[in-house]
């Protein structure tokens, strides 16, 4: 009897362990591009706690990975090390490069397994977002939080100089005129700039994209990752405008000002107009002491901007369990409810169109009409700059734009140098694709 009892006990323990193992939560990590500190990180942790409570079979953890560029570096390193995260909130303009390198998997099989068509899945998102998510006949990303650049202005400063805050500048000519009126000089020194633009890497390339597009340009070939259009009339006009603002009109600083310094100057009343992301809207709403307004980026030939922000991607190399858990998380984060919640918290617009049909989102827009400006501008938005080796190709231009702002180069020579450098960087990909011809 003692042996039988021992055997029964051992069997019971074995069955118990097996049951526990079978029901153990699938652990996944999601790379999230913000520093550890800050409200965004805390809110994302709250979302992860909520997701885990609603999905006890999964334990998802957000790993804070710094800027978009830093997240890109860390993701690529994790993939190469054979330890990819299950999901990454990746800058939307890096998705193409991951597809080119074969480092991510398409989402189509999971969409179809859920009983949807790829078209139906993508139609949940604003059309302007499709180009950075669906290409090469597959869906490679699900838009998570997105943005457009916006013109923010100090409404009190406008009234002070006789400008109408209800009628902000719509054209480049009106923009320059307003910046001149808003700039406050004390002899040779400037006490208040009429305009500030972020000049740091990544932000600067995005702003130049907007200005080039609003000048009729394309900036890059959205159908082929090996072509950029730096040395063109549309880009030359855009860069000349920026250079003139700094040196001819002297209404913006002639050095590189990063995005945080631009925000700080705006809050301090040292800059009357700034171009920043709609992702900055909640921050500005909470910290601006005076009255402010939000408007489209001014145009020369047309209204046009590039989308910004990030999408969720799924690296290759995941087990079946982690892949399914990742897909469950991606669907949840991009649902109308969570998309709307994140939009209201951050200032990014919700990529899922259904979010704006929810009562809480309708109430929020009614109470915060400034949040509608980015949505209105979406009808003019296009895909974000994306090429082979995106960061280096982007930096080839940004280095030259910074040189123009600093007064070290003229726009025409800067763009010739940027084009030559970008072409050199993309040459290996071009030779393997567009210049790979049959014998």
Order of alpha helices (4+ residues) and beta strands (2+ residues): alpha-beta-alpha-beta-alpha-beta-alpha-alpha-alpha-beta-beta-beta-alpha-alpha-beta-beta-beta-alpha-alpha-alpha-beta-alpha-beta-beta-alpha-alpha-beta-alpha-alpha-beta-alpha-alpha
